[in-house]
């Protein structure tokens, strides 16, 4: 839901696509830590099952989406 909220339904699906073989999951690991913290602040801790969606948060970082935008999306989508 977050990827679709951030980029719209069609472009949001592109965030869930994997990277090419041999590429790291994320270009900026600090960004991923920040995105996870922001998500957890608004939506609660990621469960073991929920961690499979870390790829989406990594893709948010790789797309250059600022943490403030992610925080706003999480605050609106999670209650």
PDB file of N, CA, C and O in Angstrom:
ATOM      1  N   UNK A   1       0.815  -1.189   0.000  1.00  0.00           N
ATOM      2  CA  UNK A   1       0.000   0.000   0.000  1.00  0.00           C
ATOM      3  C   UNK A   1       0.864   1.260   0.000  1.00  0.00           C
ATOM      4  O   UNK A   1       0.530   2.252  -0.648  1.00  0.00           O
ATOM      5  N   UNK A   2       1.971   1.211   0.729  1.00  0.00           N
ATOM      6  CA  UNK A   2       2.821   2.397   0.821  1.00  0.00           C
ATOM      7  C   UNK A   2       3.397   2.761  -0.537  1.00  0.00           C
ATOM      8  O   UNK A   2       3.423   3.936  -0.904  1.00  0.00           O
ATOM      9  N   UNK A   3       3.858   1.769  -1.287  1.00  0.00           N
ATOM     10  CA  UNK A   3       4.442   2.071  -2.598  1.00  0.00           C
ATOM     11  C   UNK A   3       3.404   2.672  -3.530  1.00  0.00           C
ATOM     12  O   UNK A   3       3.713   3.608  -4.266  1.00  0.00           O
ATOM     13  N   UNK A   4       2.188   2.160  -3.517  1.00  0.00           N
ATOM     14  CA  UNK A   4       1.130   2.716  -4.363  1.00  0.00           C
ATOM     15  C   UNK A   4       0.749   4.120  -3.908  1.00  0.00           C
ATOM     16  O   UNK A   4       0.473   4.987  -4.738  1.00  0.00           O
ATOM     17  N   UNK A   5       0.732   4.352  -2.595  1.00  0.00           N
ATOM     18  CA  UNK A   5       0.416   5.663  -2.057  1.00  0.00           C
ATOM     19  C   UNK A   5       1.467   6.688  -2.481  1.00  0.00           C
ATOM     20  O   UNK A   5       1.129   7.816  -2.841  1.00  0.00           O
ATOM     21  N   UNK A   6       2.738   6.294  -2.439  1.00  0.00           N
ATOM     22  CA  UNK A   6       3.824   7.215  -2.757  1.00  0.00           C
ATOM     23  C   UNK A   6       3.914   7.554  -4.238  1.00  0.00           C
ATOM     24  O   UNK A   6       4.187   8.697  -4.603  1.00  0.00           O
ATOM     25  N   UNK A   7       3.686   6.560  -5.089  1.00  0.00           N
ATOM     26  CA  UNK A   7       3.923   6.765  -6.521  1.00  0.00           C
ATOM     27  C   UNK A   7       2.708   6.532  -7.407  1.00  0.00           C
ATOM     28  O   UNK A   7       2.811   6.639  -8.629  1.00  0.00           O
ATOM     29  N   UNK A   8       1.575   6.221  -6.823  1.00  0.00           N
ATOM     30  CA  UNK A   8       0.412   5.867  -7.632  1.00  0.00           C
ATOM     31  C   UNK A   8       0.403   4.381  -7.897  1.00  0.00           C
ATOM     32  O   UNK A   8       1.428   3.716  -7.746  1.00  0.00           O
ATOM     33  N   UNK A   9      -0.725   3.857  -8.285  1.00  0.00           N
ATOM     34  CA  UNK A   9      -0.870   2.409  -8.389  1.00  0.00           C
ATOM     35  C   UNK A   9       0.043   1.776  -9.434  1.00  0.00           C
ATOM     36  O   UNK A   9       0.607   0.711  -9.185  1.00  0.00           O
ATOM     37  N   UNK A  10       0.199   2.402 -10.592  1.00  0.00           N
ATOM     38  CA  UNK A  10       1.025   1.777 -11.625  1.00  0.00           C
ATOM     39  C   UNK A  10       2.511   1.862 -11.311  1.00  0.00           C
ATOM     40  O   UNK A  10       3.217   0.858 -11.396  1.00  0.00           O
ATOM     41  N   UNK A  11       2.996   3.045 -10.950  1.00  0.00           N
ATOM     42  CA  UNK A  11       4.415   3.204 -10.647  1.00  0.00           C
ATOM     43  C   UNK A  11       4.764   2.549  -9.324  1.00  0.00           C
ATOM     44  O   UNK A  11       5.895   2.102  -9.135  1.00  0.00           O
ATOM     45  N   UNK A  12       3.813   2.485  -8.406  1.00  0.00           N
ATOM     46  CA  UNK A  12       4.057   1.861  -7.109  1.00  0.00           C
ATOM     47  C   UNK A  12       4.417   0.399  -7.235  1.00  0.00           C
ATOM     48  O   UNK A  12       5.221  -0.116  -6.458  1.00  0.00           O
ATOM     49  N   UNK A  13       3.828  -0.273  -8.207  1.00  0.00           N
ATOM     50  CA  UNK A  13       4.162  -1.686  -8.419  1.00  0.00           C
ATOM     51  C   UNK A  13       5.607  -1.865  -8.848  1.00  0.00           C
ATOM     52  O   UNK A  13       6.196  -2.919  -8.606  1.00  0.00           O
ATOM     53  N   UNK A  14       6.188  -0.852  -9.483  1.00  0.00           N
ATOM     54  CA  UNK A  14       7.590  -0.926  -9.895  1.00  0.00           C
ATOM     55  C   UNK A  14       8.504  -0.986  -8.685  1.00  0.00           C
ATOM     56  O   UNK A  14       9.594  -1.550  -8.773  1.00  0.00           O
ATOM     57  N   UNK A  15       8.087  -0.416  -7.546  1.00  0.00           N
ATOM     58  CA  UNK A  15       8.914  -0.458  -6.340  1.00  0.00           C
ATOM     59  C   UNK A  15       9.042  -1.866  -5.786  1.00  0.00           C
ATOM     60  O   UNK A  15      10.011  -2.171  -5.091  1.00  0.00           O
ATOM     61  N   UNK A  16       8.090  -2.715  -6.081  1.00  0.00           N
ATOM     62  CA  UNK A  16       8.146  -4.069  -5.542  1.00  0.00           C
ATOM     63  C   UNK A  16       8.984  -4.997  -6.414  1.00  0.00           C
ATOM     64  O   UNK A  16       9.251  -6.136  -6.032  1.00  0.00           O
ATOM     65  N   UNK A  17       9.397  -4.519  -7.575  1.00  0.00           N
ATOM     66  CA  UNK A  17      10.230  -5.334  -8.457  1.00  0.00           C
ATOM     67  C   UNK A  17      11.625  -5.471  -7.855  1.00  0.00           C
ATOM     68  O   UNK A  17      12.148  -4.532  -7.254  1.00  0.00           O
ATOM     69  N   UNK A  18      12.204  -6.617  -8.019  1.00  0.00           N
ATOM     70  CA  UNK A  18      13.541  -6.854  -7.490  1.00  0.00           C
ATOM     71  C   UNK A  18      14.604  -6.156  -8.315  1.00  0.00           C
ATOM     72  O   UNK A  18      14.336  -5.599  -9.379  1.00  0.00           O
ATOM     73  N   UNK A  19      15.806  -6.203  -7.796  1.00  0.00           N
ATOM     74  CA  UNK A  19      16.949  -5.640  -8.509  1.00  0.00           C
ATOM     75  C   UNK A  19      17.624  -6.753  -9.288  1.00  0.00           C
ATOM     76  O   UNK A  19      17.318  -7.931  -9.104  1.00  0.00           O
ATOM     77  N   UNK A  20      18.528  -6.376 -10.142  1.00  0.00           N
ATOM     78  CA  UNK A  20      19.249  -7.361 -10.938  1.00  0.00           C
ATOM     79  C   UNK A  20      20.150  -8.202 -10.044  1.00  0.00           C
ATOM     80  O   UNK A  20      20.590  -7.755  -8.985  1.00  0.00           O
ATOM     81  N   UNK A  21      20.412  -9.405 -10.479  1.00  0.00           N
ATOM     82  CA  UNK A  21      21.292 -10.303  -9.732  1.00  0.00           C
ATOM     83  C   UNK A  21      22.646  -9.645  -9.519  1.00  0.00           C
ATOM     84  O   UNK A  21      23.206  -9.044 -10.436  1.00  0.00           O
ATOM     85  N   UNK A  22      23.158  -9.761  -8.328  1.00  0.00           N
ATOM     86  CA  UNK A  22      24.460  -9.200  -8.006  1.00  0.00           C
ATOM     87  C   UNK A  22      24.407  -7.806  -7.431  1.00  0.00           C
ATOM     88  O   UNK A  22      25.403  -7.322  -6.894  1.00  0.00           O
ATOM     89  N   UNK A  23      23.257  -7.145  -7.533  1.00  0.00           N
ATOM     90  CA  UNK A  23      23.119  -5.807  -6.953  1.00  0.00           C
ATOM     91  C   UNK A  23      22.703  -5.932  -5.487  1.00  0.00           C
ATOM     92  O   UNK A  23      21.969  -6.849  -5.121  1.00  0.00           O
ATOM     93  N   UNK A  24      23.174  -5.009  -4.657  1.00  0.00           N
ATOM     94  CA  UNK A  24      22.733  -5.037  -3.261  1.00  0.00           C
ATOM     95  C   UNK A  24      21.254  -4.671  -3.170  1.00  0.00           C
ATOM     96  O   UNK A  24      20.699  -4.053  -4.078  1.00  0.00           O
ATOM     97  N   UNK A  25      20.632  -5.057  -2.074  1.00  0.00           N
ATOM     98  CA  UNK A  25      19.220  -4.764  -1.847  1.00  0.00           C
ATOM     99  C   UNK A  25      18.947  -3.265  -1.888  1.00  0.00           C
ATOM    100  O   UNK A  25      17.943  -2.821  -2.445  1.00  0.00           O
ATOM    101  N   UNK A  26      19.854  -2.489  -1.292  1.00  0.00           N
ATOM    102  CA  UNK A  26      19.654  -1.047  -1.185  1.00  0.00           C
ATOM    103  C   UNK A  26      20.990  -0.342  -1.385  1.00  0.00           C
ATOM    104  O   UNK A  26      22.047  -0.867  -1.035  1.00  0.00           O
ATOM    105  N   UNK A  27      20.920   0.851  -1.954  1.00  0.00           N
ATOM    106  CA  UNK A  27      22.140   1.625  -2.180  1.00  0.00           C
ATOM    107  C   UNK A  27      22.608   2.335  -0.914  1.00  0.00           C
ATOM    108  O   UNK A  27      23.807   2.542  -0.726  1.00  0.00           O
ATOM    109  N   UNK A  28      21.673   2.708  -0.051  1.00  0.00           N
ATOM    110  CA  UNK A  28      21.982   3.478   1.154  1.00  0.00           C
ATOM    111  C   UNK A  28      21.361   2.777   2.362  1.00  0.00           C
ATOM    112  O   UNK A  28      20.163   2.907   2.616  1.00  0.00           O
ATOM    113  N   UNK A  29      22.179   2.039   3.101  1.00  0.00           N
ATOM    114  CA  UNK A  29      21.665   1.253   4.232  1.00  0.00           C
ATOM    115  C   UNK A  29      21.148   2.142   5.357  1.00  0.00           C
ATOM    116  O   UNK A  29      20.224   1.760   6.074  1.00  0.00           O
ATOM    117  N   UNK A  30      21.730   3.309   5.515  1.00  0.00           N
ATOM    118  CA  UNK A  30      21.232   4.234   6.543  1.00  0.00           C
ATOM    119  C   UNK A  30      19.811   4.681   6.200  1.00  0.00           C
ATOM    120  O   UNK A  30      18.966   4.813   7.084  1.00  0.00           O
ATOM    121  N   UNK A  31      19.557   4.911   4.926  1.00  0.00           N
ATOM    122  CA  UNK A  31      18.216   5.270   4.486  1.00  0.00           C
ATOM    123  C   UNK A  31      17.233   4.155   4.846  1.00  0.00           C
ATOM    124  O   UNK A  31      16.138   4.430   5.336  1.00  0.00           O
ATOM    125  N   UNK A  32      17.616   2.908   4.608  1.00  0.00           N
ATOM    126  CA  UNK A  32      16.727   1.791   4.926  1.00  0.00           C
ATOM    127  C   UNK A  32      16.428   1.744   6.417  1.00  0.00           C
ATOM    128  O   UNK A  32      15.282   1.526   6.812  1.00  0.00           O
ATOM    129  N   UNK A  33      17.445   1.944   7.247  1.00  0.00           N
ATOM    130  CA  UNK A  33      17.221   1.978   8.694  1.00  0.00           C
ATOM    131  C   UNK A  33      16.232   3.079   9.059  1.00  0.00           C
ATOM    132  O   UNK A  33      15.346   2.877   9.890  1.00  0.00           O
ATOM    133  N   UNK A  34      16.384   4.232   8.441  1.00  0.00           N
ATOM    134  CA  UNK A  34      15.497   5.359   8.710  1.00  0.00           C
ATOM    135  C   UNK A  34      14.073   5.051   8.259  1.00  0.00           C
ATOM    136  O   UNK A  34      13.115   5.373   8.962  1.00  0.00           O
ATOM    137  N   UNK A  35      13.932   4.437   7.102  1.00  0.00           N
ATOM    138  CA  UNK A  35      12.599   4.096   6.597  1.00  0.00           C
ATOM    139  C   UNK A  35      11.911   3.072   7.493  1.00  0.00           C
ATOM    140  O   UNK A  35      10.716   3.180   7.767  1.00  0.00           O
ATOM    141  N   UNK A  36      12.670   2.082   7.944  1.00  0.00           N
ATOM    142  CA  UNK A  36      12.095   1.072   8.845  1.00  0.00           C
ATOM    143  C   UNK A  36      11.659   1.732  10.147  1.00  0.00           C
ATOM    144  O   UNK A  36      10.568   1.451  10.644  1.00  0.00           O
ATOM    145  N   UNK A  37      12.490   2.600  10.702  1.00  0.00           N
ATOM    146  CA  UNK A  37      12.135   3.302  11.940  1.00  0.00           C
ATOM    147  C   UNK A  37      10.889   4.156  11.747  1.00  0.00           C
ATOM    148  O   UNK A  37      10.003   4.175  12.601  1.00  0.00           O
ATOM    149  N   UNK A  38      10.826   4.851  10.636  1.00  0.00           N
ATOM    150  CA  UNK A  38       9.671   5.693  10.347  1.00  0.00           C
ATOM    151  C   UNK A  38       8.407   4.848  10.226  1.00  0.00           C
ATOM    152  O   UNK A  38       7.359   5.203  10.766  1.00  0.00           O
ATOM    153  N   UNK A  39       8.513   3.729   9.516  1.00  0.00           N
ATOM    154  CA  UNK A  39       7.374   2.825   9.376  1.00  0.00           C
ATOM    155  C   UNK A  39       6.929   2.317  10.749  1.00  0.00           C
ATOM    156  O   UNK A  39       5.741   2.343  11.071  1.00  0.00           O
ATOM    157  N   UNK A  40       7.881   1.861  11.547  1.00  0.00           N
ATOM    158  CA  UNK A  40       7.546   1.304  12.852  1.00  0.00           C
ATOM    159  C   UNK A  40       6.986   2.362  13.800  1.00  0.00           C
ATOM    160  O   UNK A  40       6.144   2.041  14.638  1.00  0.00           O
ATOM    161  N   UNK A  41       7.429   3.602  13.691  1.00  0.00           N
ATOM    162  CA  UNK A  41       6.884   4.681  14.520  1.00  0.00           C
ATOM    163  C   UNK A  41       5.399   4.877  14.275  1.00  0.00           C
ATOM    164  O   UNK A  41       4.649   5.178  15.203  1.00  0.00           O
ATOM    165  N   UNK A  42       4.974   4.710  13.039  1.00  0.00           N
ATOM    166  CA  UNK A  42       3.583   4.971  12.680  1.00  0.00           C
ATOM    167  C   UNK A  42       2.729   3.708  12.599  1.00  0.00           C
ATOM    168  O   UNK A  42       1.521   3.762  12.831  1.00  0.00           O
ATOM    169  N   UNK A  43       3.339   2.588  12.276  1.00  0.00           N
ATOM    170  CA  UNK A  43       2.561   1.379  12.001  1.00  0.00           C
ATOM    171  C   UNK A  43       2.825   0.242  12.986  1.00  0.00           C
ATOM    172  O   UNK A  43       2.168  -0.798  12.924  1.00  0.00           O
ATOM    173  N   UNK A  44       3.764   0.431  13.878  1.00  0.00           N
ATOM    174  CA  UNK A  44       4.119  -0.627  14.819  1.00  0.00           C
ATOM    175  C   UNK A  44       5.272  -1.454  14.296  1.00  0.00           C
ATOM    176  O   UNK A  44       5.657  -1.343  13.132  1.00  0.00           O
ATOM    177  N   UNK A  45       5.821  -2.287  15.170  1.00  0.00           N
ATOM    178  CA  UNK A  45       6.990  -3.072  14.777  1.00  0.00           C
ATOM    179  C   UNK A  45       6.684  -4.063  13.655  1.00  0.00           C
ATOM    180  O   UNK A  45       5.592  -4.624  13.569  1.00  0.00           O
ATOM    181  N   UNK A  46       7.671  -4.251  12.817  1.00  0.00           N
ATOM    182  CA  UNK A  46       7.544  -5.253  11.755  1.00  0.00           C
ATOM    183  C   UNK A  46       7.613  -6.644  12.378  1.00  0.00           C
ATOM    184  O   UNK A  46       8.510  -6.941  13.168  1.00  0.00           O
ATOM    185  N   UNK A  47       6.674  -7.473  12.020  1.00  0.00           N
ATOM    186  CA  UNK A  47       6.707  -8.859  12.474  1.00  0.00           C
ATOM    187  C   UNK A  47       7.717  -9.626  11.620  1.00  0.00           C
ATOM    188  O   UNK A  47       8.249  -9.097  10.644  1.00  0.00           O
ATOM    189  N   UNK A  48       7.965 -10.845  11.991  1.00  0.00           N
ATOM    190  CA  UNK A  48       8.849 -11.683  11.179  1.00  0.00           C
ATOM    191  C   UNK A  48       8.282 -11.801   9.768  1.00  0.00           C
ATOM    192  O   UNK A  48       9.017 -11.721   8.784  1.00  0.00           O
ATOM    193  N   UNK A  49       6.980 -11.990   9.682  1.00  0.00           N
ATOM    194  CA  UNK A  49       6.326 -12.063   8.367  1.00  0.00           C
ATOM    195  C   UNK A  49       6.446 -10.731   7.629  1.00  0.00           C
ATOM    196  O   UNK A  49       6.712 -10.711   6.427  1.00  0.00           O
ATOM    197  N   UNK A  50       6.256  -9.631   8.330  1.00  0.00           N
ATOM    198  CA  UNK A  50       6.304  -8.305   7.723  1.00  0.00           C
ATOM    199  C   UNK A  50       7.662  -7.947   7.172  1.00  0.00           C
ATOM    200  O   UNK A  50       7.771  -7.103   6.283  1.00  0.00           O
ATOM    201  N   UNK A  51       8.695  -8.576   7.687  1.00  0.00           N
ATOM    202  CA  UNK A  51      10.048  -8.257   7.217  1.00  0.00           C
ATOM    203  C   UNK A  51      10.285  -8.673   5.769  1.00  0.00           C
ATOM    204  O   UNK A  51      11.244  -8.226   5.138  1.00  0.00           O
ATOM    205  N   UNK A  52       9.420  -9.518   5.252  1.00  0.00           N
ATOM    206  CA  UNK A  52       9.591  -9.882   3.846  1.00  0.00           C
ATOM    207  C   UNK A  52       9.316  -8.684   2.938  1.00  0.00           C
ATOM    208  O   UNK A  52       9.678  -8.696   1.761  1.00  0.00           O
ATOM    209  N   UNK A  53       8.676  -7.650   3.487  1.00  0.00           N
ATOM    210  CA  UNK A  53       8.373  -6.455   2.719  1.00  0.00           C
ATOM    211  C   UNK A  53       9.456  -5.388   2.839  1.00  0.00           C
ATOM    212  O   UNK A  53       9.268  -4.265   2.370  1.00  0.00           O
ATOM    213  N   UNK A  54      10.565  -5.717   3.451  1.00  0.00           N
ATOM    214  CA  UNK A  54      11.677  -4.771   3.538  1.00  0.00           C
ATOM    215  C   UNK A  54      12.161  -4.356   2.156  1.00  0.00           C
ATOM    216  O   UNK A  54      12.695  -3.261   1.983  1.00  0.00           O
ATOM    217  N   UNK A  55      11.977  -5.216   1.190  1.00  0.00           N
ATOM    218  CA  UNK A  55      12.388  -4.904  -0.185  1.00  0.00           C
ATOM    219  C   UNK A  55      11.647  -3.659  -0.692  1.00  0.00           C
ATOM    220  O   UNK A  55      12.215  -2.859  -1.436  1.00  0.00           O
ATOM    221  N   UNK A  56      10.393  -3.497  -0.292  1.00  0.00           N
ATOM    222  CA  UNK A  56       9.639  -2.307  -0.707  1.00  0.00           C
ATOM    223  C   UNK A  56      10.258  -1.064  -0.086  1.00  0.00           C
ATOM    224  O   UNK A  56      10.436  -0.053  -0.766  1.00  0.00           O
ATOM    225  N   UNK A  57      10.590  -1.128   1.206  1.00  0.00           N
ATOM    226  CA  UNK A  57      11.210   0.029   1.855  1.00  0.00           C
ATOM    227  C   UNK A  57      12.585   0.308   1.252  1.00  0.00           C
ATOM    228  O   UNK A  57      12.973   1.468   1.112  1.00  0.00           O
ATOM    229  N   UNK A  58      13.319  -0.735   0.896  1.00  0.00           N
ATOM    230  CA  UNK A  58      14.606  -0.540   0.219  1.00  0.00           C
ATOM    231  C   UNK A  58      14.395   0.137  -1.128  1.00  0.00           C
ATOM    232  O   UNK A  58      15.178   1.004  -1.518  1.00  0.00           O
ATOM    233  N   UNK A  59      13.359  -0.248  -1.830  1.00  0.00           N
ATOM    234  CA  UNK A  59      13.067   0.358  -3.119  1.00  0.00           C
ATOM    235  C   UNK A  59      12.656   1.817  -2.974  1.00  0.00           C
ATOM    236  O   UNK A  59      12.937   2.632  -3.852  1.00  0.00           O
ATOM    237  N   UNK A  60      11.988   2.152  -1.864  1.00  0.00           N
ATOM    238  CA  UNK A  60      11.649   3.547  -1.588  1.00  0.00           C
ATOM    239  C   UNK A  60      12.945   4.354  -1.475  1.00  0.00           C
ATOM    240  O   UNK A  60      13.048   5.451  -2.024  1.00  0.00           O
ATOM    241  N   UNK A  61      13.917   3.812  -0.771  1.00  0.00           N
ATOM    242  CA  UNK A  61      15.220   4.483  -0.668  1.00  0.00           C
ATOM    243  C   UNK A  61      15.890   4.595  -2.032  1.00  0.00           C
ATOM    244  O   UNK A  61      16.384   5.659  -2.405  1.00  0.00           O
ATOM    245  N   UNK A  62      15.901   3.504  -2.764  1.00  0.00           N
ATOM    246  CA  UNK A  62      16.560   3.501  -4.073  1.00  0.00           C
ATOM    247  C   UNK A  62      15.903   4.469  -5.047  1.00  0.00           C
ATOM    248  O   UNK A  62      16.551   4.956  -5.973  1.00  0.00           O
ATOM    249  N   UNK A  63      14.616   4.751  -4.841  1.00  0.00           N
ATOM    250  CA  UNK A  63      13.902   5.698  -5.700  1.00  0.00           C
ATOM    251  C   UNK A  63      14.148   7.147  -5.280  1.00  0.00           C
ATOM    252  O   UNK A  63      13.721   8.080  -5.960  1.00  0.00           O
ATOM    253  N   UNK A  64      14.846   7.328  -4.144  1.00  0.00           N
ATOM    254  CA  UNK A  64      15.165   8.677  -3.692  1.00  0.00           C
ATOM    255  C   UNK A  64      14.029   9.397  -2.985  1.00  0.00           C
ATOM    256  O   UNK A  64      14.029  10.625  -2.895  1.00  0.00           O
ATOM    257  N   UNK A  65      13.064   8.643  -2.487  1.00  0.00           N
ATOM    258  CA  UNK A  65      11.930   9.254  -1.790  1.00  0.00           C
ATOM    259  C   UNK A  65      12.391   9.678  -0.402  1.00  0.00           C
ATOM    260  O   UNK A  65      12.927   8.858   0.343  1.00  0.00           O
ATOM    261  N   UNK A  66      12.194  10.942  -0.039  1.00  0.00           N
ATOM    262  CA  UNK A  66      12.656  11.442   1.261  1.00  0.00           C
ATOM    263  C   UNK A  66      11.916  10.800   2.436  1.00  0.00           C
ATOM    264  O   UNK A  66      10.763  10.384   2.313  1.00  0.00           O
ATOM    265  N   UNK A  67      12.600  10.731   3.561  1.00  0.00           N
ATOM    266  CA  UNK A  67      12.032  10.115   4.766  1.00  0.00           C
ATOM    267  C   UNK A  67      10.760  10.826   5.199  1.00  0.00           C
ATOM    268  O   UNK A  67       9.832  10.180   5.684  1.00  0.00           O
ATOM    269  N   UNK A  68      10.696  12.140   5.036  1.00  0.00           N
ATOM    270  CA  UNK A  68       9.508  12.890   5.451  1.00  0.00           C
ATOM    271  C   UNK A  68       8.280  12.446   4.663  1.00  0.00           C
ATOM    272  O   UNK A  68       7.179  12.383   5.209  1.00  0.00           O
ATOM    273  N   UNK A  69       8.466  12.142   3.394  1.00  0.00           N
ATOM    274  CA  UNK A  69       7.364  11.693   2.542  1.00  0.00           C
ATOM    275  C   UNK A  69       6.916  10.302   2.988  1.00  0.00           C
ATOM    276  O   UNK A  69       5.720  10.016   3.050  1.00  0.00           O
ATOM    277  N   UNK A  70       7.886   9.445   3.297  1.00  0.00           N
ATOM    278  CA  UNK A  70       7.559   8.115   3.788  1.00  0.00           C
ATOM    279  C   UNK A  70       6.812   8.196   5.116  1.00  0.00           C
ATOM    280  O   UNK A  70       5.838   7.473   5.326  1.00  0.00           O
ATOM    281  N   UNK A  71       7.264   9.074   6.012  1.00  0.00           N
ATOM    282  CA  UNK A  71       6.612   9.228   7.316  1.00  0.00           C
ATOM    283  C   UNK A  71       5.176   9.696   7.140  1.00  0.00           C
ATOM    284  O   UNK A  71       4.281   9.217   7.836  1.00  0.00           O
ATOM    285  N   UNK A  72       4.948  10.619   6.228  1.00  0.00           N
ATOM    286  CA  UNK A  72       3.592  11.103   5.978  1.00  0.00           C
ATOM    287  C   UNK A  72       2.709   9.979   5.436  1.00  0.00           C
ATOM    288  O   UNK A  72       1.562   9.825   5.855  1.00  0.00           O
ATOM    289  N   UNK A  73       3.249   9.200   4.508  1.00  0.00           N
ATOM    290  CA  UNK A  73       2.484   8.085   3.941  1.00  0.00           C
ATOM    291  C   UNK A  73       2.131   7.076   5.026  1.00  0.00           C
ATOM    292  O   UNK A  73       0.991   6.617   5.101  1.00  0.00           O
ATOM    293  N   UNK A  74       3.099   6.730   5.862  1.00  0.00           N
ATOM    294  CA  UNK A  74       2.855   5.752   6.933  1.00  0.00           C
ATOM    295  C   UNK A  74       1.835   6.286   7.923  1.00  0.00           C
ATOM    296  O   UNK A  74       0.976   5.536   8.389  1.00  0.00           O
ATOM    297  N   UNK A  75       1.915   7.559   8.251  1.00  0.00           N
ATOM    298  CA  UNK A  75       0.976   8.129   9.226  1.00  0.00           C
ATOM    299  C   UNK A  75      -0.445   8.143   8.682  1.00  0.00           C
ATOM    300  O   UNK A  75      -1.401   8.038   9.450  1.00  0.00           O
ATOM    301  N   UNK A  76      -0.594   8.271   7.376  1.00  0.00           N
ATOM    302  CA  UNK A  76      -1.932   8.275   6.778  1.00  0.00           C
ATOM    303  C   UNK A  76      -2.468   6.886   6.535  1.00  0.00           C
ATOM    304  O   UNK A  76      -3.682   6.682   6.553  1.00  0.00           O
ATOM    305  N   UNK A  77      -1.590   5.921   6.308  1.00  0.00           N
ATOM    306  CA  UNK A  77      -2.041   4.565   5.992  1.00  0.00           C
ATOM    307  C   UNK A  77      -2.210   3.674   7.218  1.00  0.00           C
ATOM    308  O   UNK A  77      -2.990   2.722   7.192  1.00  0.00           O
ATOM    309  N   UNK A  78      -1.494   3.973   8.274  1.00  0.00           N
ATOM    310  CA  UNK A  78      -1.550   3.136   9.472  1.00  0.00           C
ATOM    311  C   UNK A  78      -2.329   3.860  10.550  1.00  0.00           C
ATOM    312  O   UNK A  78      -2.256   5.085  10.655  1.00  0.00           O
ATOM    313  N   UNK A  79      -3.053   3.135  11.332  1.00  0.00           N
ATOM    314  CA  UNK A  79      -3.826   3.739  12.410  1.00  0.00           C
ATOM    315  C   UNK A  79      -3.552   3.115  13.710  1.00  0.00           C
ATOM    316  O   UNK A  79      -4.129   3.516  14.721  1.00  0.00           O
TER     317      UNK A  79
END
